[in-house]
Amino acid sequence: MSITVLLVDDEPLVRAGLRAVLSAQGDIEVVGEAADGAAVIPLVRRLRPDVVAMDVRMPLLDGIEATRAVLRGVPEPPKILVITTFENDEYVYGALRAGADGFLLKRSRPAEIVHAVRLVAAGESLLFPAAVRRLAAEYGNASAREAMDRASLTEREADVLRLMTRGLSNAEIAQRLVVGTETVKSHVSAVLAKLGARDRTQAVIAAYESGFVSPG
């Protein structure tokens, strides 16, 4: 079954490039395009894509507000992969905090673009580059630390969260901890529930903002 993708970017050339790369894959189908975040909600409701590849900077409605709108206004919302020119863009971090599942640099190689779409579609987290990890740490505050303390993660759940912040998949975490993949899935679910996180990306952000892990 194909992964369906909606492309949202105000640059036609960027949309055309992404469409060419993704449509060449047998398991990915581009089902629509939009030139601004303001058009996302109706398209998502009509097309029901699995993933929205969303530009973070757009003239009418940027990727941050469009992400919030999708997550608040659409039942069973799609995964959102924000695309950007600069990895240290605070807009990117704003979109991740708003609920985006990961981000992709516009200069990424075709194989990296395909991998990112497949990864977020599967519910996995993307490894944040150092610039975004630093932003997360800078946004840290007492409330984030208190929330992490209240979560009372077990030792094994804490180990799983640390490995999640490194972008490891469930299978890779299972290999590191020498346990079964289903066991890791259970730990990940427990971590998300205790942190009140929508997904792995939100849990990773919580880990950095609380100081549970450091950018280094």
Secondary structure, 3 states (H helix, E strand, C coil): CCEEEEEECCCHHHHHHHHHHHHCCCCEEEEEEECCHHHHHHHHHHHCCCEEEEECCCCCCCHHHHHHHHHHHCCCCCEEEEEECCCCCHHHHHHHHHCCCEEEECCCCHHHHHHHHHHHHCCCCCCCCHHHHHHHHHCCCHHHHHHHHHHCCCHHHHHHHHHHHCCCCHHHHHHHHCCCHHHHHHHHHHHHHHHCCCCHHHHHHHHHHCCCCCCC
